[in-house]
C-alpha cells in the first residue's frame, strides 16, 4: 500500500501581482502613461473585423493588435505565432516592451489570452488580463473612444 502524498503547504515565496484587473481598477487607471492597453479583438475567418470593431469603439488609450495582421507570418507553414524575436520586436514597436505593464482585452476573453501567450513566447512579462470583455465594458457605460489612437 502506497503512502498518501504529504499535504501541500502554502507558498512562502514572493507574492506575485494578480494577473487580472477588474473593471473598476482599470477605469481608475485610464490615462495612466505607464500603462499600455491592448485591444485584442479578432474574429476567425473575418479579416479586418477586429480592427473595424476597434475603430467603432474601444477602451480609451487602447491600441489594436490583430492576431492575423500583427502577430502571424504572412507566408509559410503555420501562421501563428511569429517567431519569438519577431513577436518581441512587434510588441516593442507598440510600446509593450516589458518596461510598463500591459492590460489586454478582447470581445469575449479568448483573443486576449492569445496575446498573453504571444507575450510569453516573446520573453516579455505576462500581461494583465481584463476580467471582463469589450461587451461588459461598453454595456456598463464606461468610457469608450472611437477611431484610432495615436501610436505609442
VMD Tcl script that builds the backbone (N, CA, C; Angstrom):
set m [mol new atoms 456]
animate dup $m
set s [atomselect $m all]
$s set {name element resname resid chain x y z} {
  {N N UNK 1 A 0.843 -1.174 0.000}
  {CA C UNK 1 A 0.000 0.000 0.000}
  {C C UNK 1 A 0.890 1.240 0.000}
  {N N UNK 2 A 0.630 2.168 -0.926}
  {CA C UNK 2 A 1.461 3.368 -1.003}
  {C C UNK 2 A 0.956 4.417 -0.031}
  {N N UNK 3 A 1.900 5.251 0.378}
  {CA C UNK 3 A 1.550 6.320 1.310}
  {C C UNK 3 A 0.884 7.469 0.573}
  {N N UNK 4 A -0.004 8.131 1.251}
  {CA C UNK 4 A -0.649 9.315 0.681}
  {C C UNK 4 A 0.380 10.436 0.604}
  {N N UNK 5 A 0.316 11.247 -0.439}
  {CA C UNK 5 A 1.276 12.352 -0.530}
  {C C UNK 5 A 1.078 13.329 0.624}
  {N N UNK 6 A 2.178 13.934 1.020}
  {CA C UNK 6 A 2.121 14.932 2.090}
  {C C UNK 6 A 1.273 16.113 1.632}
  {N N UNK 7 A 0.499 16.703 2.526}
  {CA C UNK 7 A -0.296 17.870 2.139}
  {C C UNK 7 A 0.611 19.029 1.734}
  {N N UNK 8 A 0.161 19.790 0.750}
  {CA C UNK 8 A 0.948 20.936 0.274}
  {C C UNK 8 A 0.812 22.082 1.267}
  {N N UNK 9 A 1.926 22.689 1.550}
  {CA C UNK 9 A 1.916 23.862 2.420}
  {C C UNK 9 A 1.785 25.106 1.554}
  {N N UNK 10 A 1.189 26.156 2.090}
  {CA C UNK 10 A 1.107 27.400 1.321}
  {C C UNK 10 A 2.501 27.910 0.972}
  {N N UNK 11 A 2.635 28.471 -0.207}
  {CA C UNK 11 A 3.915 29.012 -0.650}
  {C C UNK 11 A 4.317 30.183 0.229}
  {N N UNK 12 A 5.572 30.232 0.545}
  {CA C UNK 12 A 6.093 31.360 1.320}
  {C C UNK 12 A 7.009 32.207 0.446}
  {N N UNK 13 A 6.886 32.019 -0.859}
  {CA C UNK 13 A 7.713 32.755 -1.802}
  {C C UNK 13 A 7.243 34.193 -1.963}
  {N N UNK 14 A 7.805 34.844 -2.919}
  {CA C UNK 14 A 7.481 36.232 -3.204}
  {C C UNK 14 A 6.065 36.316 -3.753}
  {N N UNK 15 A 5.291 37.228 -3.243}
  {CA C UNK 15 A 3.934 37.420 -3.737}
  {C C UNK 15 A 3.989 38.004 -5.147}
  {N N UNK 16 A 3.173 37.459 -6.028}
  {CA C UNK 16 A 3.113 37.955 -7.395}
  {C C UNK 16 A 1.862 38.810 -7.533}
  {N N UNK 17 A 1.946 39.857 -8.325}
  {CA C UNK 17 A 0.749 40.655 -8.544}
  {C C UNK 17 A -0.294 39.828 -9.291}
  {N N UNK 18 A -1.534 40.180 -9.110}
  {CA C UNK 18 A -2.608 39.448 -9.777}
  {C C UNK 18 A -2.487 39.606 -11.285}
  {N N UNK 19 A -2.744 38.528 -12.019}
  {CA C UNK 19 A -2.725 38.631 -13.482}
  {C C UNK 19 A -4.034 39.201 -14.036}
  {N N UNK 20 A -4.947 39.584 -13.155}
  {CA C UNK 20 A -6.253 40.082 -13.565}
  {C C UNK 20 A -6.472 41.505 -13.065}
  {N N UNK 21 A -7.292 42.257 -13.798}
  {CA C UNK 21 A -7.668 43.593 -13.359}
  {C C UNK 21 A -9.181 43.733 -13.505}
  {N N UNK 22 A -9.799 44.293 -12.503}
  {CA C UNK 22 A -11.249 44.471 -12.502}
  {C C UNK 22 A -11.629 45.695 -13.329}
  {N N UNK 23 A -12.902 45.800 -13.715}
  {CA C UNK 23 A -13.338 46.983 -14.452}
  {C C UNK 23 A -13.087 48.279 -13.659}
  {N N UNK 24 A -13.348 48.234 -12.369}
  {CA C UNK 24 A -13.167 49.430 -11.537}
  {C C UNK 24 A -11.701 49.843 -11.452}
  {N N UNK 25 A -10.823 48.865 -11.294}
  {CA C UNK 25 A -9.392 49.170 -11.218}
  {C C UNK 25 A -8.876 49.688 -12.551}
  {N N UNK 26 A -9.347 49.100 -13.657}
  {CA C UNK 26 A -8.918 49.572 -14.969}
  {C C UNK 26 A -9.456 50.966 -15.235}
  {N N UNK 27 A -10.682 51.222 -14.869}
  {CA C UNK 27 A -11.274 52.556 -15.031}
  {C C UNK 27 A -10.431 53.603 -14.297}
  {N N UNK 28 A -9.969 53.261 -13.107}
  {CA C UNK 28 A -9.157 54.186 -12.314}
  {C C UNK 28 A -7.790 54.443 -12.958}
  {N N UNK 29 A -7.329 53.535 -13.806}
  {CA C UNK 29 A -6.000 53.684 -14.419}
  {C C UNK 29 A -6.039 54.222 -15.845}
  {N N UNK 30 A -7.229 54.471 -16.392}
  {CA C UNK 30 A -7.307 55.039 -17.738}
  {C C UNK 30 A -6.531 56.350 -17.768}
  {N N UNK 31 A -5.769 56.561 -18.796}
  {CA C UNK 31 A -4.969 57.779 -18.915}
  {C C UNK 31 A -3.607 57.680 -18.253}
  {N N UNK 32 A -3.313 56.581 -17.573}
  {CA C UNK 32 A -2.016 56.387 -16.921}
  {C C UNK 32 A -0.959 56.159 -18.008}
  {N N UNK 33 A 0.012 57.053 -18.135}
  {CA C UNK 33 A 1.016 56.892 -19.192}
  {C C UNK 33 A 1.930 55.687 -18.980}
  {N N UNK 34 A 1.923 55.116 -17.780}
  {CA C UNK 34 A 2.753 53.946 -17.502}
  {C C UNK 34 A 2.027 52.639 -17.777}
  {N N UNK 35 A 0.834 52.716 -18.341}
  {CA C UNK 35 A 0.048 51.526 -18.633}
  {C C UNK 35 A -0.245 51.468 -20.123}
  {N N UNK 36 A 0.001 50.324 -20.726}
  {CA C UNK 36 A -0.330 50.106 -22.140}
  {C C UNK 36 A -1.556 49.201 -22.176}
  {N N UNK 37 A -2.598 49.606 -22.894}
  {CA C UNK 37 A -3.807 48.797 -23.052}
  {C C UNK 37 A -3.852 48.307 -24.496}
  {N N UNK 38 A -4.056 46.995 -24.661}
  {CA C UNK 38 A -4.084 46.389 -25.989}
  {C C UNK 38 A -5.446 45.750 -26.234}
  {N N UNK 39 A -6.098 46.193 -27.294}
  {CA C UNK 39 A -7.358 45.619 -27.755}
  {C C UNK 39 A -7.006 44.444 -28.654}
  {N N UNK 40 A -7.434 43.249 -28.272}
  {CA C UNK 40 A -7.062 42.037 -28.989}
  {C C UNK 40 A -8.226 41.462 -29.799}
  {N N UNK 41 A -9.268 42.244 -30.047}
  {CA C UNK 41 A -10.417 41.680 -30.761}
  {C C UNK 41 A -10.007 41.180 -32.147}
  {N N UNK 42 A -10.424 39.962 -32.420}
  {CA C UNK 42 A -10.088 39.268 -33.659}
  {C C UNK 42 A -11.148 38.202 -33.869}
  {N N UNK 43 A -11.551 38.000 -35.112}
  {CA C UNK 43 A -12.631 37.064 -35.406}
  {C C UNK 43 A -12.184 36.107 -36.509}
  {N N UNK 44 A -12.177 34.822 -36.202}
  {CA C UNK 44 A -11.738 33.789 -37.137}
  {C C UNK 44 A -12.545 33.860 -38.425}
  {N N UNK 45 A -11.832 33.886 -39.548}
  {CA C UNK 45 A -12.479 33.888 -40.843}
  {C C UNK 45 A -13.088 35.212 -41.253}
  {N N UNK 46 A -12.840 36.250 -40.467}
  {CA C UNK 46 A -13.382 37.572 -40.781}
  {C C UNK 46 A -12.252 38.601 -40.747}
  {N N UNK 47 A -11.377 38.570 -41.742}
  {CA C UNK 47 A -10.250 39.505 -41.753}
  {C C UNK 47 A -10.729 40.950 -41.637}
  {N N UNK 48 A -10.072 41.695 -40.783}
  {CA C UNK 48 A -10.391 43.103 -40.600}
  {C C UNK 48 A -11.548 43.386 -39.666}
  {N N UNK 49 A -12.290 42.364 -39.244}
  {CA C UNK 49 A -13.453 42.594 -38.376}
  {C C UNK 49 A -13.045 43.097 -36.996}
  {N N UNK 50 A -11.929 42.611 -36.481}
  {CA C UNK 50 A -11.463 43.084 -35.173}
  {C C UNK 50 A -11.073 44.551 -35.229}
  {N N UNK 51 A -10.377 44.943 -36.292}
  {CA C UNK 51 A -9.981 46.342 -36.456}
  {C C UNK 51 A -11.208 47.239 -36.636}
  {N N UNK 52 A -12.200 46.762 -37.399}
  {CA C UNK 52 A -13.428 47.537 -37.590}
  {C C UNK 52 A -14.163 47.722 -36.265}
  {N N UNK 53 A -14.187 46.668 -35.448}
  {CA C UNK 53 A -14.827 46.767 -34.132}
  {C C UNK 53 A -14.071 47.765 -33.251}
  {N N UNK 54 A -12.739 47.711 -33.307}
  {CA C UNK 54 A -11.916 48.658 -32.555}
  {C C UNK 54 A -12.202 50.092 -33.001}
  {N N UNK 55 A -12.230 50.322 -34.315}
  {CA C UNK 55 A -12.485 51.669 -34.828}
  {C C UNK 55 A -13.860 52.184 -34.423}
  {N N UNK 56 A -14.821 51.288 -34.268}
  {CA C UNK 56 A -16.165 51.690 -33.853}
  {C C UNK 56 A -16.203 52.074 -32.373}
  {N N UNK 57 A -15.288 51.524 -31.582}
  {CA C UNK 57 A -15.225 51.868 -30.163}
  {C C UNK 57 A -14.299 50.945 -29.412}
  {N N UNK 58 A -13.520 51.518 -28.504}
  {CA C UNK 58 A -12.561 50.751 -27.714}
  {C C UNK 58 A -12.302 51.471 -26.399}
  {N N UNK 59 A -11.573 50.823 -25.508}
  {CA C UNK 59 A -11.193 51.472 -24.262}
  {C C UNK 59 A -10.278 52.649 -24.581}
  {N N UNK 60 A -10.491 53.784 -23.940}
  {CA C UNK 60 A -9.634 54.947 -24.207}
  {C C UNK 60 A -8.159 54.615 -23.990}
  {N N UNK 61 A -7.349 54.991 -24.966}
  {CA C UNK 61 A -5.910 54.770 -24.885}
  {C C UNK 61 A -5.458 53.428 -25.415}
  {N N UNK 62 A -6.398 52.537 -25.742}
  {CA C UNK 62 A -6.025 51.202 -26.213}
  {C C UNK 62 A -5.514 51.250 -27.644}
  {N N UNK 63 A -4.545 50.398 -27.920}
  {CA C UNK 63 A -4.069 50.173 -29.284}
  {C C UNK 63 A -4.596 48.826 -29.738}
  {N N UNK 64 A -4.894 48.701 -31.020}
  {CA C UNK 64 A -5.386 47.425 -31.544}
  {C C UNK 64 A -4.221 46.600 -32.069}
  {N N UNK 65 A -4.223 45.332 -31.749}
  {CA C UNK 65 A -3.199 44.405 -32.197}
  {C C UNK 65 A -3.914 43.137 -32.664}
  {N N UNK 66 A -3.963 42.931 -33.990}
  {CA C UNK 66 A -4.709 41.813 -34.565}
  {C C UNK 66 A -3.848 40.563 -34.675}
  {N N UNK 67 A -4.424 39.430 -34.325}
  {CA C UNK 67 A -3.711 38.167 -34.379}
  {C C UNK 67 A -3.208 37.869 -35.788}
  {N N UNK 68 A -4.088 37.966 -36.794}
  {CA C UNK 68 A -3.686 37.656 -38.169}
  {C C UNK 68 A -2.753 38.692 -38.780}
  {N N UNK 69 A -2.992 39.943 -38.510}
  {CA C UNK 69 A -2.243 41.004 -39.175}
  {C C UNK 69 A -0.954 41.383 -38.464}
  {N N UNK 70 A -0.924 41.277 -37.153}
  {CA C UNK 70 A 0.220 41.782 -36.401}
  {C C UNK 70 A 1.091 40.708 -35.759}
  {N N UNK 71 A 0.539 39.542 -35.487}
  {CA C UNK 71 A 1.277 38.537 -34.723}
  {C C UNK 71 A 1.538 37.246 -35.473}
  {N N UNK 72 A 1.202 37.188 -36.751}
  {CA C UNK 72 A 1.424 35.964 -37.512}
  {C C UNK 72 A 2.187 36.270 -38.798}
  {N N UNK 73 A 2.861 35.255 -39.300}
  {CA C UNK 73 A 3.618 35.396 -40.543}
  {C C UNK 73 A 2.669 35.505 -41.726}
  {N N UNK 74 A 3.071 36.242 -42.712}
  {CA C UNK 74 A 2.248 36.400 -43.910}
  {C C UNK 74 A 2.280 35.155 -44.787}
  {N N UNK 75 A 3.395 34.418 -44.764}
  {CA C UNK 75 A 3.546 33.222 -45.592}
  {C C UNK 75 A 4.233 32.140 -44.788}
  {N N UNK 76 A 4.186 30.939 -45.332}
  {CA C UNK 76 A 4.906 29.835 -44.710}
  {C C UNK 76 A 3.985 28.909 -43.952}
  {N N UNK 77 A 4.536 27.767 -43.534}
  {CA C UNK 77 A 3.719 26.799 -42.812}
  {C C UNK 77 A 3.406 27.295 -41.409}
  {N N UNK 78 A 2.200 27.107 -40.998}
  {CA C UNK 78 A 1.823 27.527 -39.661}
  {C C UNK 78 A 1.898 29.026 -39.509}
  {N N UNK 79 A 0.806 29.678 -39.318}
  {CA C UNK 79 A 0.806 31.130 -39.302}
  {C C UNK 79 A 0.850 31.724 -37.907}
  {N N UNK 80 A 0.568 30.952 -36.874}
  {CA C UNK 80 A 0.509 31.530 -35.543}
  {C C UNK 80 A 1.486 30.825 -34.640}
  {N N UNK 81 A 2.259 31.476 -33.906}
  {CA C UNK 81 A 2.570 32.897 -33.945}
  {C C UNK 81 A 3.853 33.150 -34.735}
  {N N UNK 82 A 4.250 34.410 -34.787}
  {CA C UNK 82 A 5.559 34.760 -35.342}
  {C C UNK 82 A 6.646 34.148 -34.466}
  {N N UNK 83 A 7.867 34.037 -34.971}
  {CA C UNK 83 A 8.972 33.580 -34.119}
  {C C UNK 83 A 9.151 34.527 -32.926}
  {N N UNK 84 A 9.675 34.022 -31.811}
  {CA C UNK 84 A 9.796 34.843 -30.601}
  {C C UNK 84 A 10.477 36.192 -30.805}
  {N N UNK 85 A 11.563 36.250 -31.578}
  {CA C UNK 85 A 12.251 37.530 -31.752}
  {C C UNK 85 A 11.390 38.520 -32.536}
  {N N UNK 86 A 10.637 38.036 -33.518}
  {CA C UNK 86 A 9.746 38.912 -34.278}
  {C C UNK 86 A 8.564 39.372 -33.427}
  {N N UNK 87 A 8.060 38.487 -32.572}
  {CA C UNK 87 A 6.993 38.887 -31.644}
  {C C UNK 87 A 7.497 39.979 -30.703}
  {N N UNK 88 A 8.677 39.775 -30.153}
  {CA C UNK 88 A 9.247 40.770 -29.236}
  {C C UNK 88 A 9.396 42.113 -29.932}
  {N N UNK 89 A 9.852 42.112 -31.179}
  {CA C UNK 89 A 10.007 43.353 -31.933}
  {C C UNK 89 A 8.662 44.031 -32.154}
  {N N UNK 90 A 7.650 43.247 -32.512}
  {CA C UNK 90 A 6.326 43.820 -32.770}
  {C C UNK 90 A 5.749 44.430 -31.498}
  {N N UNK 91 A 5.855 43.733 -30.386}
  {CA C UNK 91 A 5.356 44.288 -29.126}
  {C C UNK 91 A 6.142 45.539 -28.743}
  {N N UNK 92 A 7.451 45.512 -28.973}
  {CA C UNK 92 A 8.287 46.674 -28.661}
  {C C UNK 92 A 7.833 47.900 -29.464}
  {N N UNK 93 A 7.527 47.693 -30.745}
  {CA C UNK 93 A 7.057 48.793 -31.593}
  {C C UNK 93 A 5.787 49.433 -31.043}
  {N N UNK 94 A 4.992 48.660 -30.331}
  {CA C UNK 94 A 3.746 49.166 -29.760}
  {C C UNK 94 A 3.909 49.682 -28.335}
  {N N UNK 95 A 5.134 49.684 -27.858}
  {CA C UNK 95 A 5.357 50.178 -26.504}
  {C C UNK 95 A 5.119 49.138 -25.429}
  {N N UNK 96 A 4.898 47.902 -25.827}
  {CA C UNK 96 A 4.711 46.811 -24.873}
  {C C UNK 96 A 6.016 46.032 -24.813}
  {N N UNK 97 A 7.017 46.638 -24.187}
  {CA C UNK 97 A 8.359 46.075 -24.227}
  {C C UNK 97 A 8.861 45.571 -22.881}
  {N N UNK 98 A 7.962 45.415 -21.928}
  {CA C UNK 98 A 8.356 44.926 -20.616}
  {C C UNK 98 A 8.725 46.024 -19.641}
  {N N UNK 99 A 8.769 47.267 -20.104}
  {CA C UNK 99 A 9.116 48.381 -19.234}
  {C C UNK 99 A 7.907 48.912 -18.465}
  {N N UNK 100 A 6.720 48.624 -18.954}
  {CA C UNK 100 A 5.495 49.058 -18.276}
  {C C UNK 100 A 4.456 47.957 -18.408}
  {N N UNK 101 A 3.504 47.912 -17.486}
  {CA C UNK 101 A 2.507 46.845 -17.545}
  {C C UNK 101 A 1.589 47.000 -18.756}
  {N N UNK 102 A 1.097 45.855 -19.213}
  {CA C UNK 102 A 0.183 45.796 -20.352}
  {C C UNK 102 A -1.105 45.135 -19.887}
  {N N UNK 103 A -2.233 45.760 -20.212}
  {CA C UNK 103 A -3.544 45.144 -19.999}
  {C C UNK 103 A -4.069 44.757 -21.362}
  {N N UNK 104 A -4.551 43.531 -21.488}
  {CA C UNK 104 A -5.115 43.092 -22.756}
  {C C UNK 104 A -6.563 42.676 -22.550}
  {N N UNK 105 A -7.389 42.985 -23.539}
  {CA C UNK 105 A -8.799 42.610 -23.506}
  {C C UNK 105 A -9.256 42.301 -24.921}
  {N N UNK 106 A -10.434 41.667 -25.027}
  {CA C UNK 106 A -10.997 41.367 -26.342}
  {C C UNK 106 A -12.523 41.362 -26.218}
  {N N UNK 107 A -13.185 40.789 -27.195}
  {CA C UNK 107 A -14.643 40.792 -27.198}
  {C C UNK 107 A -15.263 39.821 -26.224}
  {N N UNK 108 A -14.572 38.713 -25.958}
  {CA C UNK 108 A -15.164 37.700 -25.092}
  {C C UNK 108 A -14.200 37.108 -24.074}
  {N N UNK 109 A -12.910 37.322 -24.235}
  {CA C UNK 109 A -11.924 36.792 -23.303}
  {C C UNK 109 A -10.958 35.799 -23.916}
  {N N UNK 110 A -11.203 35.373 -25.148}
  {CA C UNK 110 A -10.353 34.361 -25.773}
  {C C UNK 110 A -9.138 34.953 -26.465}
  {N N UNK 111 A -9.328 35.928 -27.311}
  {CA C UNK 111 A -8.206 36.507 -28.061}
  {C C UNK 111 A -7.202 37.183 -27.143}
  {N N UNK 112 A -7.659 37.727 -26.041}
  {CA C UNK 112 A -6.735 38.343 -25.086}
  {C C UNK 112 A -5.742 37.306 -24.567}
  {N N UNK 113 A -6.194 36.067 -24.426}
  {CA C UNK 113 A -5.291 35.001 -23.980}
  {C C UNK 113 A -4.282 34.643 -25.062}
  {N N UNK 114 A -4.668 34.741 -26.335}
  {CA C UNK 114 A -3.690 34.535 -27.417}
  {C C UNK 114 A -2.555 35.554 -27.277}
  {N N UNK 115 A -2.911 36.789 -26.987}
  {CA C UNK 115 A -1.898 37.830 -26.847}
  {C C UNK 115 A -1.015 37.570 -25.632}
  {N N UNK 116 A -1.611 37.079 -24.557}
  {CA C UNK 116 A -0.821 36.749 -23.368}
  {C C UNK 116 A 0.202 35.657 -23.698}
  {N N UNK 117 A -0.225 34.644 -24.425}
  {CA C UNK 117 A 0.690 33.578 -24.831}
  {C C UNK 117 A 1.783 34.131 -25.739}
  {N N UNK 118 A 1.422 34.985 -26.684}
  {CA C UNK 118 A 2.419 35.574 -27.585}
  {C C UNK 118 A 3.443 36.390 -26.803}
  {N N UNK 119 A 2.996 37.122 -25.798}
  {CA C UNK 119 A 3.933 37.908 -24.988}
  {C C UNK 119 A 4.881 36.987 -24.225}
  {N N UNK 120 A 4.345 35.898 -23.718}
  {CA C UNK 120 A 5.200 34.948 -23.004}
  {C C UNK 120 A 6.225 34.337 -23.955}
  {N N UNK 121 A 5.787 33.952 -25.167}
  {CA C UNK 121 A 6.708 33.393 -26.156}
  {C C UNK 121 A 7.790 34.397 -26.543}
  {N N UNK 122 A 7.441 35.684 -26.524}
  {CA C UNK 122 A 8.397 36.740 -26.870}
  {C C UNK 122 A 9.354 37.048 -25.722}
  {N N UNK 123 A 9.164 36.404 -24.579}
  {CA C UNK 123 A 10.038 36.646 -23.435}
  {C C UNK 123 A 9.678 37.885 -22.645}
  {N N UNK 124 A 8.467 38.389 -22.853}
  {CA C UNK 124 A 8.020 39.587 -22.143}
  {C C UNK 124 A 7.249 39.190 -20.893}
  {N N UNK 125 A 7.116 40.114 -19.948}
  {CA C UNK 125 A 6.294 39.807 -18.775}
  {C C UNK 125 A 4.851 39.515 -19.195}
  {N N UNK 126 A 4.211 38.629 -18.456}
  {CA C UNK 126 A 2.812 38.326 -18.743}
  {C C UNK 126 A 1.976 39.595 -18.604}
  {N N UNK 127 A 1.010 39.783 -19.504}
  {CA C UNK 127 A 0.147 40.953 -19.373}
  {C C UNK 127 A -0.879 40.747 -18.269}
  {N N UNK 128 A -1.556 41.812 -17.946}
  {CA C UNK 128 A -2.671 41.769 -17.013}
  {C C UNK 128 A -3.920 41.582 -17.867}
  {N N UNK 129 A -4.752 40.632 -17.519}
  {CA C UNK 129 A -5.956 40.361 -18.286}
  {C C UNK 129 A -7.144 41.092 -17.666}
  {N N UNK 130 A -7.842 41.850 -18.489}
  {CA C UNK 130 A -9.078 42.479 -18.039}
  {C C UNK 130 A -10.094 41.372 -17.831}
  {N N UNK 131 A -10.687 41.278 -16.653}
  {CA C UNK 131 A -11.554 40.146 -16.315}
  {C C UNK 131 A -12.882 40.162 -17.063}
  {N N UNK 132 A -13.249 41.281 -17.615}
  {CA C UNK 132 A -14.478 41.342 -18.398}
  {C C UNK 132 A -14.155 41.192 -19.863}
  {N N UNK 133 A -14.902 41.873 -20.673}
  {CA C UNK 133 A -14.683 41.876 -22.107}
  {C C UNK 133 A -15.120 43.233 -22.624}
  {N N UNK 134 A -14.898 43.461 -23.913}
  {CA C UNK 134 A -15.366 44.691 -24.513}
  {C C UNK 134 A -16.869 44.829 -24.302}
  {N N UNK 135 A -17.599 43.737 -24.466}
  {CA C UNK 135 A -19.055 43.777 -24.301}
  {C C UNK 135 A -19.416 44.224 -22.892}
  {N N UNK 136 A -18.766 43.644 -21.891}
  {CA C UNK 136 A -19.052 44.028 -20.498}
  {C C UNK 136 A -18.756 45.508 -20.268}
  {N N UNK 137 A -17.610 45.954 -20.765}
  {CA C UNK 137 A -17.181 47.341 -20.572}
  {C C UNK 137 A -18.190 48.316 -21.184}
  {N N UNK 138 A -18.539 48.079 -22.436}
  {CA C UNK 138 A -19.417 49.015 -23.135}
  {C C UNK 138 A -20.832 48.982 -22.563}
  {N N UNK 139 A -21.335 47.809 -22.189}
  {CA C UNK 139 A -22.675 47.721 -21.610}
  {C C UNK 139 A -22.761 48.375 -20.232}
  {N N UNK 140 A -21.642 48.409 -19.518}
  {CA C UNK 140 A -21.616 49.038 -18.190}
  {C C UNK 140 A -21.618 50.563 -18.279}
  {N N UNK 141 A -21.423 51.091 -19.483}
  {CA C UNK 141 A -21.433 52.539 -19.645}
  {C C UNK 141 A -20.111 53.211 -19.328}
  {N N UNK 142 A -19.034 52.427 -19.288}
  {CA C UNK 142 A -17.715 53.015 -19.051}
  {C C UNK 142 A -17.262 53.807 -20.286}
  {N N UNK 143 A -16.252 54.657 -20.147}
  {CA C UNK 143 A -15.807 55.486 -21.277}
  {C C UNK 143 A -15.385 54.641 -22.491}
  {N N UNK 144 A -15.736 55.137 -23.648}
  {CA C UNK 144 A -15.424 54.485 -24.923}
  {C C UNK 144 A -14.829 55.533 -25.845}
  {N N UNK 145 A -13.819 55.135 -26.598}
  {CA C UNK 145 A -13.195 56.041 -27.576}
  {C C UNK 145 A -13.389 55.454 -28.970}
  {N N UNK 146 A -13.843 56.260 -29.935}
  {CA C UNK 146 A -13.943 55.784 -31.311}
  {C C UNK 146 A -12.672 56.094 -32.093}
  {N N UNK 147 A -12.495 55.396 -33.214}
  {CA C UNK 147 A -11.384 55.691 -34.114}
  {C C UNK 147 A -10.048 55.239 -33.568}
  {N N UNK 148 A -9.002 55.440 -34.361}
  {CA C UNK 148 A -7.663 55.012 -33.935}
  {C C UNK 148 A -7.087 55.913 -32.849}
  {N N UNK 149 A -6.227 55.334 -32.047}
  {CA C UNK 149 A -5.495 56.077 -31.015}
  {C C UNK 149 A -4.132 56.444 -31.597}
  {N N UNK 150 A -3.541 57.508 -31.108}
  {CA C UNK 150 A -2.177 57.814 -31.540}
  {C C UNK 150 A -1.238 56.688 -31.115}
  {N N UNK 151 A -0.188 56.495 -31.862}
  {CA C UNK 151 A 0.776 55.426 -31.557}
  {C C UNK 151 A 1.466 55.620 -30.240}
  {N N UNK 152 A 2.273 54.624 -29.848}
  {CA C UNK 152 A 2.972 54.683 -28.556}
  {C C UNK 152 A 3.943 55.830 -28.442}
}
mol reanalyze $m
mol bondsrecalc $m
mol representation Tube
mol addrep $m
